[in-house]
Amino acid sequence: TCATSPKTQWQPQSKLETMLKGEGLTVKQIKVENGCYEVYAVDKAGKRVNSAYNAETLVKLANAEAGEK
């Protein structure tokens, strides 16, 4: 699920971006969607990756569209 806490308790997007770069991804965009960070990136093979993370814990969610209504 997405974060329900106030934005002041969220992890910074830069921390998520650094984490993803460490996994070999090139981050194109990070959007905020209802308490989730929705990430658009490209992997080492050039394949597009779309994933969602809880903004407070940076835990990857199973559903990339989790924050969208």
Secondary structure, 3 states (H helix, E strand, C coil): CCCCCCHHHCCCHHHHHHHHHHCCCEEEEEEEECCEEEEEEECCCCCEEEEEEECCCCCECCCCCCCCC
